[in-house]
Amino acid sequence: MNINQNINKLLYALKQKGQIYKINSFKFYSEKNDKYSTKYQVLKRNLVEVYNEETDEFEMQEKYKQDYDCYSKIDLMKYLAEEYRKGSEADGR
């Protein structure tokens, strides 16, 4: 199994637990290494209560907050596995 498949399976498993993540990737040139590198940015969804003046009620809106940065897919996979494990411990399993 390759790393992308593992990352996708972890994202799906976390989604089933109600934890939604977005992953952004950025290419940049590293002067130090003299090559292009990729930076991965993990954003975690938070539900925020917002007041709607038109309906005079509170609504829940999705906000994504930067949660983690890394420079390799292996570190990304380890982070997602740790998040999945933390969620399992909180449930008492």
C-alpha distances in whole Angstrom, upper triangle without the diagonal:
4,7,8,7,7,11,11,11,13,15,16,16,19,21,21,23,25,24,23,22,22,20,22,21,24,25,28,29,30,33,32,29,31,28,26,23,22,23,21,23,22,25,25,28,31,33,37,40,42,46,47,50,51,50,51,48,45,42,38,36,33,32,29,30,28,26,24,24,21,21,17,14,13,16,16,13,15,18,16,15,19,20,19,20,24,24,23,26,28,28,29,26
4,6,6,7,9,10,11,13,15,16,17,19,20,22,23,25,23,22,20,20,17,19,18,21,21,24,26,26,29,29,26,27,24,22,20,18,19,17,20,20,23,24,26,29,32,35,39,41,44,45,49,49,49,50,47,44,40,37,35,31,31,27,28,26,24,22,21,18,17,14,11,10,14,13,11,14,16,15,15,18,20,19,20,23,24,24,27,29,29,30,28
4,5,5,6,9,10,11,12,14,15,16,18,20,21,23,20,19,17,17,14,16,15,18,19,21,23,24,27,26,24,25,22,20,17,15,16,14,16,16,19,20,23,26,29,32,36,38,42,42,46,47,46,47,44,41,38,34,32,28,27,24,24,22,20,18,17,15,14,10,7,7,10,10,7,10,13,12,12,15,17,16,18,21,21,22,24,26,27,28,26
4,5,5,6,9,10,11,12,14,15,16,18,20,21,19,17,15,14,12,14,13,16,17,21,23,24,27,27,24,26,22,20,17,15,15,13,15,15,17,19,21,25,27,30,34,36,39,40,43,44,43,45,42,39,35,32,29,26,25,22,23,21,20,18,17,15,15,12,8,10,12,10,9,12,14,12,13,17,17,16,19,21,22,22,25,27,27,29,27
4,5,5,6,9,10,11,12,14,15,17,19,20,18,17,16,16,14,17,17,20,21,24,27,27,31,31,28,30,26,24,21,18,19,16,18,17,19,20,22,25,28,31,34,36,40,40,44,44,44,45,42,39,35,32,30,26,26,23,24,23,21,20,20,18,18,15,11,12,15,12,10,13,15,13,13,17,17,16,18,21,21,21,24,26,26,27,25
4,5,5,6,9,10,10,12,14,15,17,18,17,16,15,15,14,17,17,20,22,25,27,27,31,30,28,30,27,24,21,19,18,16,17,16,18,18,21,24,26,30,33,35,39,40,44,44,43,44,41,38,35,31,29,26,26,23,23,21,20,18,18,17,17,14,10,10,12,10,7,10,12,10,9,13,14,12,15,17,18,18,21,22,23,24,22
4,5,5,6,9,10,11,12,14,15,16,14,13,11,12,10,13,14,17,19,22,25,25,29,28,26,28,25,22,19,16,15,12,14,12,14,15,17,21,23,27,30,32,36,37,40,41,40,41,38,35,32,28,26,22,22,19,19,18,16,15,15,14,15,12,8,9,11,8,6,9,10,7,9,12,12,11,14,16,16,17,20,22,22,24,22
4,5,5,6,9,10,10,12,14,15,14,12,11,11,11,14,15,18,21,24,27,28,31,31,29,31,27,24,21,18,18,14,15,13,15,15,17,20,23,26,29,31,35,35,39,39,39,40,37,34,30,27,25,21,21,19,20,19,18,17,18,17,18,15,12,13,14,11,9,13,13,10,11,15,14,13,16,18,17,18,21,22,22,25,23
4,5,5,6,9,10,11,13,14,13,13,12,14,14,17,18,22,24,27,30,31,34,34,32,33,30,28,25,21,21,17,18,16,17,17,18,21,23,27,30,32,36,36,40,41,39,41,37,34,31,27,26,23,23,21,22,21,19,19,20,19,20,17,14,14,15,13,10,13,13,10,10,14,13,11,14,16,15,16,19,20,20,22,20
4,5,5,6,8,10,11,12,11,11,10,12,12,16,17,21,23,26,29,29,33,32,31,33,30,27,24,20,19,16,16,13,15,14,16,18,21,24,28,30,34,35,39,39,38,39,36,33,29,26,24,21,21,18,19,18,16,16,17,17,18,16,13,13,13,10,8,10,10,6,7,10,9,7,10,13,12,13,16,17,17,19,17
4,6,5,6,9,10,10,9,8,7,9,10,13,16,19,22,25,28,29,33,32,31,32,29,26,23,20,18,14,14,11,12,11,12,16,18,22,25,27,31,32,35,36,35,36,33,30,26,23,21,17,18,15,16,16,14,14,16,16,18,16,13,14,14,11,9,12,11,7,9,12,10,9,13,14,13,14,18,18,18,21,19
4,5,5,6,9,10,9,9,10,12,13,17,19,22,25,28,32,32,36,36,34,36,33,30,26,23,22,18,18,15,15,14,14,17,19,22,25,28,31,32,36,36,35,36,32,30,26,23,21,18,19,17,19,19,18,18,20,20,22,20,17,17,18,15,13,15,14,11,12,14,12,10,14,16,14,15,18,19,18,21,19
4,5,5,7,9,9,10,11,14,15,19,21,25,27,30,33,34,38,37,35,37,34,32,28,25,23,20,19,16,16,14,15,17,19,23,26,28,32,33,37,37,36,37,33,30,27,23,23,20,20,19,20,20,18,18,21,21,23,21,18,18,18,15,13,14,14,10,10,12,11,8,11,13,11,11,15,15,14,17,15
4,5,5,6,5,7,8,11,13,17,20,23,26,29,32,32,36,36,34,36,34,31,27,24,22,18,17,13,13,11,12,14,16,19,22,25,29,30,34,35,33,34,30,27,24,20,20,17,17,15,16,17,15,16,18,19,21,20,17,17,17,14,12,13,12,8,9,11,8,6,10,11,8,10,13,13,13,16,15
4,5,5,5,5,8,11,13,17,20,24,27,30,33,34,37,37,36,38,35,32,28,25,23,19,18,14,13,11,11,13,14,18,21,23,27,28,31,32,30,31,28,25,22,18,17,14,16,14,16,17,16,17,20,21,23,22,19,20,19,16,15,17,15,11,13,14,11,10,14,14,11,13,17,16,15,19,18
4,5,7,9,12,15,17,21,23,27,30,33,37,37,41,40,39,41,38,35,32,28,26,23,21,18,17,14,14,15,16,20,22,25,28,29,33,33,32,32,29,26,23,20,19,17,19,18,20,21,19,20,23,24,26,25,22,22,22,19,17,18,17,14,14,16,13,11,14,14,11,12,16,15,14,17,16
4,6,9,12,15,18,21,24,28,31,34,37,37,41,40,39,41,38,36,32,29,26,23,21,17,16,13,13,14,15,18,21,24,27,28,32,33,31,32,28,25,22,19,19,16,18,17,18,19,17,19,22,23,26,25,22,22,21,19,17,18,16,13,13,14,11,9,11,11,8,9,12,11,10,14,13
4,6,10,13,16,20,23,26,30,32,36,36,40,40,39,41,38,35,32,28,26,22,20,16,14,11,10,10,11,15,17,20,23,25,29,29,28,28,24,21,18,15,15,13,14,14,16,17,16,18,21,23,26,25,23,23,22,19,18,19,17,14,15,16,12,11,14,13,10,12,15,13,13,16,16
4,7,10,13,17,20,23,26,29,32,33,36,36,35,37,35,32,28,25,22,18,16,12,11,8,7,9,11,14,17,20,24,25,29,30,29,29,26,22,19,16,15,12,13,11,13,14,12,14,18,19,22,22,20,20,19,16,15,16,14,11,13,13,9,9,12,12,9,12,15,13,14,17,17
4,7,10,14,17,20,24,26,30,31,34,34,34,35,32,29,26,22,20,16,14,10,9,6,5,8,10,14,17,19,23,24,28,29,28,28,25,22,19,15,13,10,11,9,11,12,12,14,16,18,21,21,18,20,18,15,15,17,14,11,14,15,11,11,15,15,13,15,18,17,17,21,21
4,7,10,13,17,20,23,26,27,30,31,30,31,29,25,22,18,16,12,10,7,6,5,6,10,12,16,19,21,25,26,29,30,30,30,28,24,21,17,15,11,11,8,9,10,9,11,13,15,17,17,15,17,15,12,13,14,12,9,13,14,11,12,15,15,14,17,19,19,19,23,22
4,7,10,13,17,20,23,24,28,28,28,29,26,23,20,16,14,10,8,6,5,6,8,12,14,17,20,22,25,26,30,30,30,31,29,25,22,19,16,12,11,8,10,9,10,11,12,14,16,16,14,16,15,12,13,16,13,11,15,16,14,15,18,18,18,20,23,22,23,26,26
4,7,10,13,16,20,21,25,25,24,25,22,19,16,12,10,7,6,5,6,9,11,15,18,20,24,25,29,29,33,34,34,35,32,29,26,22,19,16,14,11,11,10,10,10,10,11,12,12,11,14,13,9,11,14,12,11,15,16,14,16,19,19,19,22,24,24,25,28,27
4,7,10,13,17,18,22,23,22,23,20,16,14,10,8,6,5,7,8,11,13,17,20,22,25,26,29,30,33,34,34,35,33,30,27,24,21,17,15,12,12,10,12,11,10,11,11,12,12,15,14,11,14,16,15,14,18,19,18,19,22,23,23,25,27,27,29,32,31
4,7,10,13,15,19,20,19,19,16,13,10,6,6,5,6,9,11,15,17,20,23,25,29,29,33,34,36,37,38,39,37,34,31,28,24,21,19,15,15,13,14,12,10,10,9,10,10,14,13,11,14,17,15,15,19,20,19,21,24,24,25,27,29,30,31,34,33
4,6,10,12,16,17,16,17,14,10,8,5,5,7,8,12,14,17,20,23,26,27,31,31,34,35,38,39,40,40,39,36,33,30,26,23,21,17,17,14,16,14,11,11,10,12,13,16,15,14,17,19,18,19,22,23,22,24,27,27,28,31,32,33,34,37,36
4,7,10,13,15,14,13,10,7,6,5,6,9,11,15,17,21,24,27,30,31,35,35,38,39,41,42,43,44,42,39,37,34,30,27,25,21,21,18,19,17,13,12,10,12,13,17,17,16,19,21,20,21,24,25,25,27,30,30,31,34,35,36,37,40,39
4,6,10,12,11,11,9,5,6,6,8,11,13,17,19,23,26,28,32,33,36,36,39,40,43,44,45,46,44,41,39,36,32,29,26,23,22,19,20,18,14,13,11,13,16,19,18,18,21,23,22,23,26,27,27,29,32,32,33,36,37,37,40,42,41
4,6,9,9,7,6,4,6,9,11,14,17,20,23,26,29,32,35,36,40,40,43,44,46,47,49,49,48,45,42,39,36,33,30,27,25,22,23,20,17,15,13,15,18,20,20,20,23,25,24,26,29,29,30,32,34,34,36,38,40,40,42,44,44
4,5,5,6,6,6,6,10,11,15,17,21,23,27,30,33,36,37,41,41,44,45,48,49,50,51,49,46,43,41,37,34,31,28,26,22,23,20,16,14,12,14,17,19,19,20,23,24,23,26,28,28,29,32,33,34,35,38,39,40,42,44,43
4,6,5,7,9,10,13,15,18,20,24,27,30,33,36,39,40,43,44,47,48,50,52,53,53,52,49,46,44,40,37,34,31,29,25,26,23,19,18,15,18,21,23,22,23,26,27,27,29,31,32,33,35,37,37,39,41,42,43,45,47,46
4,6,8,10,11,14,15,18,21,24,27,30,34,36,39,40,44,45,48,49,51,53,54,55,53,50,47,44,41,38,35,31,29,26,26,22,19,17,14,17,20,21,20,22,25,25,25,28,30,30,31,34,35,35,38,40,40,41,44,45,45
4,6,8,9,12,14,17,20,24,27,30,33,36,40,41,45,45,49,50,52,54,55,55,53,50,48,44,41,38,35,31,30,26,26,22,19,16,13,15,18,19,19,21,23,24,24,27,29,29,30,33,34,35,37,39,39,41,43,44,44
4,7,9,13,15,19,22,25,28,32,35,38,41,42,46,46,50,50,53,54,55,56,54,51,49,46,42,39,36,33,31,28,28,25,21,19,15,17,20,22,22,23,26,27,27,29,31,32,33,35,37,37,39,41,42,44,46,47,47
4,6,10,13,16,20,23,26,29,33,35,39,40,44,44,48,48,51,52,53,54,52,49,46,43,40,37,34,30,29,26,26,23,19,17,13,15,17,19,20,21,23,25,25,27,29,30,31,33,35,36,37,39,40,42,44,45,44
4,7,10,13,16,20,23,26,29,32,36,37,41,41,44,45,48,49,50,50,49,46,43,40,37,33,31,27,26,23,24,21,17,15,11,13,15,18,18,18,21,23,23,25,27,28,29,31,33,33,35,37,38,39,41,43,42
4,7,10,13,17,20,23,26,29,33,34,38,38,42,43,45,47,48,48,46,43,40,37,34,30,28,24,23,20,20,17,13,11,8,9,12,14,14,15,17,19,19,21,23,24,25,27,29,30,31,33,35,36,38,39,39
4,7,10,13,16,20,23,26,29,31,34,35,39,39,42,43,44,45,43,40,37,34,30,27,25,21,20,17,17,14,11,9,6,7,9,12,12,12,15,17,17,18,20,22,22,24,26,27,28,30,32,33,35,37,36
4,7,10,13,17,20,23,26,28,31,32,36,37,40,41,42,42,40,37,34,31,28,24,22,18,17,13,14,11,7,6,5,7,9,12,11,10,14,15,14,16,19,19,19,22,24,24,25,28,29,30,32,34,34
4,7,10,13,16,19,23,25,28,29,33,34,37,39,39,40,37,34,31,28,25,21,19,15,14,11,11,8,6,5,6,7,8,11,9,7,11,13,11,12,16,16,16,18,21,21,22,25,26,27,29,31,30
4,7,10,13,16,19,21,25,26,29,31,34,35,36,36,34,30,28,24,21,18,15,12,10,7,8,6,5,7,9,11,11,13,11,9,12,14,11,12,16,16,15,17,20,20,20,23,25,25,27,29,29
4,7,10,13,16,19,22,24,28,29,32,34,34,34,31,28,25,22,19,15,13,9,8,6,6,5,6,9,11,12,11,13,11,8,11,12,9,9,13,13,12,14,17,17,17,20,22,21,23,26,26
4,7,10,13,15,19,20,24,25,28,30,30,30,28,24,21,18,15,12,9,6,5,4,5,7,9,12,15,16,15,17,15,12,14,15,12,12,15,15,13,15,18,17,17,20,22,21,23,26,26
4,7,10,13,16,18,22,24,27,29,28,28,25,22,19,16,13,10,8,5,5,6,6,9,12,15,18,18,17,19,16,13,15,16,12,11,14,14,11,13,16,15,14,17,19,18,19,23,23
4,7,10,13,15,19,20,24,25,25,25,22,19,16,12,10,6,6,4,7,9,9,13,15,18,21,22,20,22,20,17,18,19,16,14,17,17,13,15,18,16,15,18,20,18,20,23,24
4,6,10,12,16,18,22,23,23,22,19,16,13,10,8,6,5,6,7,11,11,14,18,21,24,25,24,25,23,20,21,21,18,17,19,19,15,17,19,17,15,19,20,18,19,23,24
4,7,9,13,15,19,20,19,19,16,12,10,6,6,5,6,9,10,14,15,18,21,24,28,28,27,28,26,23,24,25,22,20,22,22,18,19,22,20,17,21,22,19,20,24,25
4,6,10,12,16,18,17,16,14,10,8,5,5,6,7,10,11,15,16,20,23,26,29,31,30,31,29,26,27,28,24,23,26,25,21,22,25,22,20,24,25,22,23,26,28
4,7,10,13,15,14,13,10,6,6,5,6,9,10,14,15,19,20,24,27,30,33,34,33,35,32,30,31,31,28,26,29,28,24,25,28,25,23,26,27,24,25,28,30
4,6,10,12,12,11,9,5,5,6,7,10,11,14,16,20,22,25,28,31,34,36,35,37,34,31,33,34,30,29,32,31,27,28,31,28,26,30,31,28,29,32,34
4,6,9,9,7,6,4,6,9,10,13,14,18,20,23,25,29,32,35,38,40,39,40,38,35,37,37,34,33,35,34,31,32,35,32,30,33,34,31,32,35,37
4,6,6,6,6,6,7,10,11,14,16,20,22,25,27,31,33,37,39,41,40,42,40,37,38,39,36,34,37,37,33,34,37,34,32,35,37,33,34,37,39
4,6,5,7,9,10,14,14,18,19,23,25,28,31,34,36,40,42,44,43,45,43,40,42,43,39,38,41,40,36,38,40,38,36,39,40,37,37,41,43
4,6,8,10,11,15,15,19,21,24,27,30,32,36,38,41,44,45,44,47,45,41,43,44,41,39,42,42,38,39,42,40,37,40,42,39,39,42,44
4,5,8,10,13,15,18,21,24,27,30,32,36,38,42,44,46,44,46,44,41,42,44,40,38,41,41,37,38,40,38,36,38,40,37,37,40,42
4,7,10,13,15,19,21,25,27,30,32,36,38,42,45,46,45,47,45,42,43,44,40,39,41,41,37,38,40,38,35,38,39,36,36,39,41
4,7,10,13,16,18,22,24,28,30,33,36,39,42,44,42,44,42,39,40,41,37,35,38,37,33,34,37,34,32,35,36,32,32,36,38
4,7,10,13,15,19,21,25,26,30,33,36,39,40,39,40,38,35,36,37,34,32,34,34,30,31,33,31,28,31,32,29,29,33,35
4,6,10,13,16,19,22,24,27,30,33,36,37,36,38,36,32,33,34,31,29,32,31,27,28,31,29,26,29,30,27,27,31,33
4,7,10,13,15,19,20,24,27,30,33,34,32,34,32,29,30,31,27,25,28,27,24,24,27,25,23,26,27,24,24,28,29
4,6,10,13,16,18,22,24,27,30,31,30,32,30,26,28,29,26,24,27,26,23,24,27,25,23,26,27,25,25,29,30
4,7,10,13,15,18,21,24,26,27,26,28,26,23,24,25,22,20,23,23,20,21,24,22,20,23,25,23,24,27,28
4,6,10,12,15,18,21,24,25,24,26,24,21,23,24,20,19,23,22,19,20,23,22,20,24,25,23,24,28,29
4,7,9,12,14,17,20,21,21,23,21,17,19,21,17,16,20,19,16,18,21,20,19,22,24,22,24,27,28
4,6,9,12,15,19,20,20,22,19,16,19,19,16,15,19,18,15,18,20,19,18,22,23,21,23,27,28
4,6,8,12,15,17,17,19,16,14,16,17,13,14,17,17,14,17,20,18,19,22,23,22,24,27,28
4,7,11,14,16,16,17,14,11,14,14,10,11,14,13,11,14,16,15,15,19,20,19,21,24,25
4,7,10,12,12,13,10,9,12,12,8,10,13,12,11,15,16,15,17,20,20,20,23,25,25
4,7,10,11,12,9,8,12,12,10,12,15,14,14,17,19,18,20,23,24,24,26,28,28
4,6,8,9,6,7,10,11,9,12,14,14,15,18,19,19,21,23,24,25,28,29,29
4,7,9,7,8,11,12,12,14,16,17,18,20,22,22,24,26,27,28,31,32,32
4,5,5,6,9,10,11,13,14,16,17,19,20,21,23,25,26,28,30,31,30
4,5,5,6,9,10,11,12,14,15,16,18,20,21,23,24,26,27,29,28
4,5,5,6,9,10,10,12,14,15,16,18,20,21,23,24,26,27,26
4,5,5,6,9,10,10,12,14,15,16,18,20,21,23,25,26,25
4,5,5,6,9,10,11,12,14,15,17,19,20,21,23,25,24
4,5,5,6,9,10,11,12,14,15,17,18,20,22,23,22
4,6,5,6,9,10,10,12,14,15,16,18,20,21,20
4,5,5,6,9,10,11,12,14,15,17,19,20,20
4,5,5,6,9,10,11,12,14,16,17,19,18
4,5,5,6,9,10,11,12,14,16,17,15
4,5,5,6,9,10,11,12,14,16,15
4,5,5,6,9,10,11,13,15,14
4,6,5,6,9,10,11,13,12
4,5,5,6,9,10,11,10
4,5,5,6,9,10,10
4,6,5,7,9,9
4,5,5,7,6
4,5,5,6
4,5,8
4,6
4
